[in-house]
């Protein structure tokens, strides 16, 4: 059965040359053509390349609609955002989806293929746990909240003590609340603190006024998340949560566009379909693109472990950290 990657190969977005994936493997068209002909093109009565393009269109439409649904649920206009593209295939599709969403800036980190691993490396060691506590807010017992937080705090300290010093531990005390009848809860901050020894036992925020403060904060959080609040309804608590983290040194991050801009030179051309028909398309090697390099679209940038497609009406700029920015023509980097 053909896959989306197979469709990208037939469209020329991915290379079948020996240097693909840094030379670690080579894609073959023969089996792909046969699979598309048997399972898609033949039944539909179209050519293999037409079938591949239709698959590309459907996949892009599905991913674009998923972004629309997510941003609409949060009341966010995607036109105000920068689209972050990572992984092996994200940068293949990112610009065309940005085009559909009205986004004019796509960021492709240099570490795109290993972005999740980079996140794990940069993430703070931490513990995030919660305990169920289901009760109407008016019946919540501050002593019960305190006991649950203390239990979670002790567990977090035990786990994090195996990682490093607890002297600079940062802890956030939270409660999950919802309106009656809702399936999902929202997390509300009760307090946060740096544990430096002297403040390790400071539980003064747990007092008789705590629950009323949490309820008011819940109304505010709900309005920010969903655009309305229901002050006449009493929320219910569904759980108690604690997030505790230790500071660690993060990998250095550079940025900006201080390098002199220059037009990059393509290393080859290949027949590719970037949404407006097949044409001979310039192909650039990611290893050759230094800070300041500019790549006009349509173009394809072959990296060792990902492929960046610069669609018509877009261009690419390489920043000081060697990250690639895809920008609509007529727009400059932010």
C-alpha positions as a printed NumPy array, in Angstrom:
array([[  0.   ,   0.   ,   0.   ],
       [  1.47 ,   3.392,  -0.946],
       [  2.223,   5.974,   1.745],
       [  2.415,   9.763,   1.891],
       [  6.201,   9.496,   1.703],
       [  5.765,   7.525,  -1.53 ],
       [  3.597,  10.347,  -2.912],
       [  6.271,  12.892,  -2.002],
       [  8.842,  10.814,  -3.872],
       [  6.702,  10.664,  -7.024],
       [  6.15 ,  14.427,  -6.831],
       [  9.904,  15.023,  -6.663],
       [  9.736,  16.557,  -3.197],
       [ 11.977,  13.764,  -1.92 ],
       [ 15.074,  12.651,  -3.76 ],
       [ 15.791,   9.187,  -5.158],
       [ 19.463,  10.063,  -5.595],
       [ 22.266,   8.29 ,  -3.684],
       [ 22.846,  11.281,  -1.378],
       [ 19.387,  11.101,   0.206],
       [ 19.426,  11.057,   4.029],
       [ 23.119,  11.841,   4.055],
       [ 23.805,   8.801,   1.914],
       [ 22.463,   6.404,   4.557],
       [ 19.765,   5.042,   2.232],
       [ 18.345,   5.466,  -1.261],
       [ 14.684,   5.634,  -2.197],
       [ 13.503,   3.629,  -5.207],
       [ 10.684,   4.701,  -7.523],
       [  9.984,   1.331,  -9.127],
       [  7.965,  -0.285,  -6.353],
       [  6.302,   3.028,  -5.531],
       [  5.01 ,   3.482,  -9.086],
       [  3.652,  -0.055,  -9.096],
       [  1.91 ,   0.406,  -5.737],
       [  0.286,   3.696,  -6.749],
       [ -0.828,   2.25 , -10.084],
       [ -2.385,  -0.822,  -8.475],
       [ -4.018,   0.703,  -5.417],
       [ -4.831,   4.321,  -6.369],
       [ -4.307,   5.398,  -9.974],
       [ -5.791,   2.277, -11.577],
       [ -9.067,   2.285,  -9.601],
       [ -9.437,   6.056, -10.08 ],
       [ -8.592,   5.986, -13.782],
       [ -5.813,   8.578, -13.557],
       [ -2.058,   8.677, -13.925],
       [  0.283,   7.719, -11.124],
       [  1.508,  11.312, -10.778],
       [ -2.064,  12.641, -10.638],
       [ -2.844,  10.119,  -7.903],
       [  0.243,  11.179,  -5.95 ],
       [ -0.74 ,  14.838,  -6.209],
       [ -4.288,  14.077,  -5.031],
       [ -2.836,  12.273,  -2.002],
       [ -0.647,  15.321,  -1.326],
       [ -3.692,  17.602,  -1.506],
       [ -5.757,  15.451,   0.866],
       [ -2.943,  15.201,   3.42 ],
       [ -2.35 ,  18.948,   3.366],
       [ -6.072,  19.645,   3.712],
       [ -6.335,  17.317,   6.716],
       [ -3.355,  18.858,   8.499],
       [ -4.471,  22.407,   7.739],
       [ -7.961,  21.679,   9.038],
       [ -6.5  ,  20.248,  12.248],
       [ -4.639,  23.521,  12.866],
       [ -7.782,  25.537,  12.085],
       [ -9.811,  23.48 ,  14.539],
       [ -7.227,  23.804,  17.305],
       [ -6.759,  27.558,  16.913],
       [-10.501,  28.175,  16.632],
       [-11.139,  26.254,  19.85 ],
       [ -8.648,  28.522,  21.605],
       [ -9.895,  31.73 ,  20.008],
       [ -6.55 ,  32.28 ,  18.267],
       [ -6.068,  33.809,  14.82 ],
       [ -3.368,  31.725,  13.076],
       [ -2.381,  34.772,  11.009],
       [ -0.786,  36.189,  14.154],
       [  1.432,  33.134,  14.637],
       [  4.709,  31.691,  13.401],
       [  4.44 ,  28.065,  12.305],
       [  7.152,  25.831,  13.78 ],
       [  8.035,  22.936,  11.466],
       [ 10.117,  20.037,  12.71 ],
       [ 10.698,  16.335,  12.2  ],
       [ 11.65 ,  14.625,   8.984],
       [  8.477,  15.516,   7.061],
       [  7.139,  18.677,   8.757],
       [  9.219,  21.085,   6.633],
       [  8.004,  19.34 ,   3.457],
       [  4.446,  20.521,   4.083],
       [  4.811,  23.578,   6.319],
       [  4.82 ,  26.42 ,   3.782],
       [  1.762,  25.235,   1.855],
       [ -0.186,  24.885,   5.101],
       [  0.972,  28.317,   6.236],
       [ -0.264,  29.676,   2.9  ],
       [ -3.725,  28.233,   3.513],
       [ -3.827,  29.485,   7.106],
       [ -2.689,  33.027,   6.282],
       [  0.577,  32.583,   8.179],
       [  3.549,  34.381,   6.622],
       [  6.436,  32.989,   8.703],
       [  7.587,  29.373,   9.137],
       [ 10.556,  28.498,  11.347],
       [ 12.523,  25.312,  10.652],
       [ 15.154,  24.753,  13.38 ],
       [ 18.521,  23.395,  12.324],
       [ 17.855,  20.571,  14.769],
       [ 14.473,  19.897,  13.172],
       [ 14.977,  16.121,  12.69 ],
       [ 15.994,  15.702,  16.344],
       [ 13.779,  18.429,  17.776],
       [ 12.073,  16.184,  20.343],
       [ 15.455,  14.941,  21.536],
       [ 16.667,  18.537,  21.808],
       [ 13.584,  19.347,  23.867],
       [ 14.322,  16.479,  26.222],
       [ 17.903,  17.733,  26.565],
       [ 16.794,  21.304,  27.321],
       [ 13.83 ,  20.429,  29.558],
       [ 14.121,  20.992,  33.278],
       [ 14.144,  17.844,  35.421],
       [ 10.78 ,  17.802,  37.09 ],
       [  7.903,  15.939,  38.656],
       [  4.285,  16.591,  37.675],
       [  1.769,  14.626,  39.744],
       [ -1.801,  14.983,  40.875],
       [ -4.308,  13.345,  43.179],
       [ -8.05 ,  13.043,  42.711],
       [-10.203,  15.149,  44.986],
       [-13.769,  15.486,  43.727],
       [-15.905,  17.994,  45.611],
       [-17.993,  21.126,  45.028],
       [-15.832,  24.156,  45.694],
       [-17.992,  25.293,  48.614],
       [-17.325,  21.989,  50.39 ],
       [-13.578,  21.903,  49.77 ],
       [-11.527,  21.393,  52.925],
       [ -8.294,  23.457,  53.005],
       [ -6.801,  20.887,  55.378],
       [ -7.418,  18.158,  52.792],
       [ -5.821,  20.284,  50.077],
       [ -2.817,  20.873,  52.319],
       [ -2.419,  17.16 ,  53.056],
       [ -2.498,  16.246,  49.376],
       [  0.01 ,  18.958,  48.451],
       [  2.33 ,  17.887,  51.258],
       [  2.182,  14.278,  50.079],
       [  2.995,  15.31 ,  46.505],
       [  5.724,  17.679,  47.668],
       [  7.466,  14.942,  49.647],
       [  7.305,  12.566,  46.673],
       [  8.696,  15.239,  44.338],
       [ 11.582,  15.97 ,  46.702],
       [ 12.465,  12.267,  46.892],
       [ 12.526,  11.893,  43.118],
       [ 14.43 ,  15.117,  42.427],
       [ 17.019,  14.443,  45.108],
       [ 18.399,  11.757,  42.788],
       [ 18.939,  14.408,  40.08 ],
       [ 20.592,  17.292,  41.916],
       [ 20.438,  19.751,  44.768],
       [ 17.008,  20.732,  46.04 ],
       [ 18.189,  24.178,  47.172],
       [ 16.787,  25.953,  44.104],
       [ 13.747,  23.75 ,  43.527],
       [ 10.769,  25.634,  42.06 ],
       [  7.337,  24.29 ,  42.956],
       [  3.859,  25.215,  41.733],
       [  0.751,  24.228,  43.673],
       [ -2.337,  23.829,  41.505],
       [ -5.963,  22.716,  41.566],
       [ -8.096,  21.328,  38.731],
       [-11.606,  22.797,  38.494],
       [-14.539,  22.625,  36.097],
       [-18.128,  23.802,  35.834],
       [-20.768,  21.147,  36.584],
       [-21.402,  18.981,  33.535],
       [-18.066,  19.679,  31.87 ],
       [-15.893,  16.726,  30.867],
       [-12.538,  18.508,  31.158],
       [-10.998,  20.507,  33.966],
       [ -8.806,  23.602,  33.866],
       [ -5.706,  23.931,  36.007],
       [ -5.574,  26.946,  38.321],
       [ -2.482,  28.164,  40.175],
       [ -2.782,  28.319,  43.945],
       [  0.795,  29.397,  44.676],
       [  4.394,  28.933,  43.609],
       [  7.669,  29.222,  45.44 ],
       [ 11.411,  28.75 ,  45.282],
       [ 12.563,  26.275,  47.92 ],
       [ 15.814,  27.566,  49.384],
       [ 15.704,  25.891,  52.765],
       [ 14.13 ,  28.716,  54.75 ],
       [ 10.923,  28.609,  52.73 ],
       [ 10.634,  24.832,  52.512],
       [  7.853,  24.665,  55.08 ],
       [  5.923,  27.783,  54.094],
       [  2.291,  26.735,  53.65 ],
       [  0.764,  30.072,  54.611],
       [ -1.122,  30.291,  51.306],
       [ -3.378,  27.443,  52.488],
       [ -5.923,  29.36 ,  54.544],
       [ -9.677,  29.92 ,  54.793],
       [ -9.633,  32.331,  51.819],
       [ -7.805,  29.912,  49.505],
       [-10.851,  28.26 ,  47.919],
       [-12.601,  31.553,  47.113],
       [ -9.375,  32.789,  45.464],
       [ -9.175,  29.598,  43.415],
       [-12.787,  29.943,  42.275],
       [-12.251,  33.516,  41.104],
       [ -9.07 ,  32.524,  39.295],
       [-10.929,  29.632,  37.656],
       [-13.571,  32.012,  36.269],
       [-10.763,  34.17 ,  34.841],
       [ -8.876,  31.203,  33.343],
       [-12.081,  29.822,  31.822],
       [-12.88 ,  33.16 ,  30.209],
       [ -9.374,  33.422,  28.738],
       [ -9.558,  29.861,  27.406],
       [-13.131,  29.806,  26.102],
       [-14.258,  33.426,  25.905],
       [-16.916,  33.278,  28.635],
       [-17.47 ,  32.622,  32.333],
       [-20.452,  31.314,  34.322],
       [-20.242,  33.132,  37.67 ],
       [-23.696,  31.94 ,  38.764],
       [-22.524,  28.316,  38.722],
       [-20.418,  26.827,  41.46 ],
       [-17.308,  25.073,  40.082],
       [-16.195,  21.725,  41.396],
       [-12.697,  20.631,  42.255],
       [-11.566,  17.441,  40.518],
       [ -7.974,  17.137,  41.659],
       [ -4.898,  18.587,  43.329],
       [ -1.677,  18.945,  41.34 ],
       [  1.952,  19.798,  42.016],
       [  4.706,  20.647,  39.522],
       [  8.26 ,  20.766,  40.872],
       [ 11.414,  21.439,  38.829],
       [ 15.153,  21.865,  39.242],
       [ 17.125,  24.439,  37.212],
       [ 19.765,  23.078,  34.83 ],
       [ 22.017,  24.729,  32.277],
       [ 20.245,  24.971,  28.919],
       [ 21.999,  24.537,  25.561],
       [ 23.118,  27.912,  24.162],
       [ 20.7  ,  29.39 ,  21.642],
       [ 21.606,  31.999,  19.085],
       [ 19.368,  33.947,  16.756],
       [ 18.987,  37.037,  14.653],
       [ 20.123,  38.022,  11.166],
       [ 23.441,  39.789,  11.574],
       [ 25.216,  37.89 ,   8.777],
       [ 25.435,  39.543,   5.37 ],
       [ 22.59 ,  38.438,   3.108],
       [ 23.578,  36.57 ,  -0.032],
       [ 21.783,  34.517,  -2.678],
       [ 22.587,  30.817,  -2.383],
       [ 23.555,  28.764,  -5.418],
       [ 21.654,  25.552,  -6.239],
       [ 23.665,  22.364,  -6.547],
       [ 21.208,  20.66 ,  -8.927],
       [ 17.692,  20.673, -10.359],
       [ 15.004,  18.032, -10.354],
       [ 11.534,  17.671, -11.755],
       [  9.127,  18.404,  -8.939],
       [  5.502,  19.335,  -8.32 ],
       [  5.123,  22.021,  -5.644],
       [  1.418,  22.574,  -6.159],
       [  1.322,  24.234,  -9.576],
       [  2.509,  21.482, -11.905],
       [  5.796,  19.755, -12.588],
       [  8.779,  21.932, -13.385],
       [ 12.543,  21.819, -13.148],
       [ 13.104,  23.006,  -9.591],
       [ 16.378,  24.261,  -8.056],
       [ 17.723,  21.974,  -5.346],
       [ 19.984,  23.333,  -2.592],
       [ 22.12 ,  21.418,  -0.134],
       [ 21.406,  22.371,   3.464],
       [ 25.063,  21.809,   4.314],
       [ 25.987,  24.614,   1.885],
       [ 23.635,  27.198,   3.399],
       [ 25.493,  29.455,   5.801],
       [ 23.999,  32.267,   7.941],
       [ 22.679,  35.019,   5.679],
       [ 21.917,  32.711,   2.751],
       [ 18.732,  33.428,   0.823],
       [ 16.851,  30.839,  -1.268],
       [ 14.045,  32.068,  -3.544],
       [ 11.09 ,  29.782,  -4.189],
       [ 10.153,  27.544,  -5.745],
       [ 13.038,  25.469,  -4.415],
       [ 13.897,  22.377,  -2.404],
       [ 16.509,  22.256,   0.353],
       [ 17.88 ,  18.771,   0.956],
       [ 19.15 ,  18.31 ,   4.494],
       [ 20.707,  15.101,   5.785],
       [ 17.623,  14.099,   7.754],
       [ 14.82 ,  16.32 ,   6.471],
       [ 13.682,  18.158,   3.352],
       [ 12.552,  21.795,   3.304],
       [ 10.222,  22.794,   0.476],
       [ 10.151,  26.493,  -0.441],
       [  6.88 ,  26.974,  -2.296],
       [  6.195,  29.53 ,  -5.039],
       [  5.627,  32.971,  -3.524],
       [  7.967,  32.186,  -0.623],
       [ 11.679,  32.463,   0.079],
       [ 14.018,  31.069,   2.718],
       [ 16.509,  32.914,   4.921],
       [ 19.144,  31.326,   7.15 ],
       [ 19.684,  33.046,  10.501],
       [ 22.783,  33.226,  12.696],
       [ 21.952,  29.874,  14.326],
       [ 21.588,  28.198,  10.892],
       [ 17.835,  27.883,  11.414],
       [ 15.799,  28.28 ,   8.219],
       [ 13.002,  30.859,   8.056],
       [ 10.392,  30.487,   5.32 ],
       [  8.815,  33.862,   4.528],
       [  6.204,  35.031,   2.081],
       [  7.686,  37.17 ,  -0.656],
       [  7.455,  40.806,   0.31 ],
       [  7.813,  39.94 ,   4.005],
       [ 11.034,  40.239,   5.997],
       [ 12.144,  38.157,   8.931],
       [ 10.771,  39.115,  12.333]])
